[in-house]
């Protein structure tokens, strides 16, 4: 797999934040609150949106390079 630029978007930071939230939930006992689930869901939605934007930007750059 080739390495693509991140276009200055905070994708890595969002993935790290998601990981930190999930690890924090795994390390505790008791029920998971709806607020915590909403935070993880919101971060996941943002990650997916950034990945789509990055894919679009990469496709545009590849088209420009081929022209």
C-alpha positions as CSV (number, residue, x, y, z in Angstrom):
1,X,0.0,0.0,0.0
2,X,1.4,3.4,-0.9
3,X,1.6,6.3,1.5
4,X,-0.8,9.2,0.6
5,X,-0.6,12.7,2.0
6,X,-3.1,13.6,4.7
7,X,-3.8,17.0,3.2
8,X,-3.4,18.7,6.5
9,X,-6.5,17.1,8.0
10,X,-6.6,15.8,11.6
11,X,-7.3,12.2,10.7
12,X,-4.5,10.7,12.9
13,X,-5.5,12.8,15.8
14,X,-9.1,11.7,15.5
15,X,-8.1,8.1,15.3
16,X,-6.0,8.5,18.4
17,X,-8.8,10.2,20.3
18,X,-11.2,7.4,19.3
19,X,-8.7,4.8,20.5
20,X,-8.2,6.6,23.8
21,X,-11.9,6.7,24.5
22,X,-12.3,3.0,23.7
23,X,-9.4,2.1,25.9
24,X,-10.8,4.1,28.7
25,X,-14.1,2.3,28.4
26,X,-12.4,-1.1,28.4
27,X,-10.4,-0.3,31.5
28,X,-13.4,0.5,33.7
29,X,-16.2,-1.5,35.2
30,X,-19.9,-0.5,35.0
31,X,-22.2,0.4,32.2
32,X,-21.2,2.5,29.3
33,X,-23.1,5.8,29.2
34,X,-24.9,7.2,26.2
35,X,-22.7,10.3,26.3
36,X,-19.6,8.2,25.8
37,X,-21.1,6.2,23.0
38,X,-22.2,9.5,21.3
39,X,-18.6,10.8,21.6
40,X,-17.2,7.7,19.9
41,X,-19.9,7.7,17.2
42,X,-19.3,11.4,16.5
43,X,-15.5,10.8,16.2
44,X,-16.1,7.8,13.9
45,X,-18.4,9.8,11.7
46,X,-15.8,12.5,11.4
47,X,-13.1,9.9,10.6
48,X,-15.2,8.5,7.8
49,X,-15.9,12.0,6.4
50,X,-12.2,12.9,6.4
51,X,-11.3,9.6,4.7
52,X,-13.8,10.4,2.0
53,X,-12.4,13.9,1.5
54,X,-8.9,12.5,1.4
55,X,-9.8,10.0,-1.2
56,X,-11.4,12.7,-3.3
57,X,-8.4,15.0,-3.0
58,X,-6.1,12.1,-3.9
59,X,-8.2,11.2,-7.0
60,X,-8.0,14.9,-8.1
61,X,-4.3,15.0,-7.7
62,X,-3.8,11.7,-9.6
63,X,-6.0,13.1,-12.4
64,X,-4.0,16.3,-12.5
65,X,-0.7,14.4,-12.6
66,X,-1.9,12.2,-15.4
67,X,-3.0,15.2,-17.5
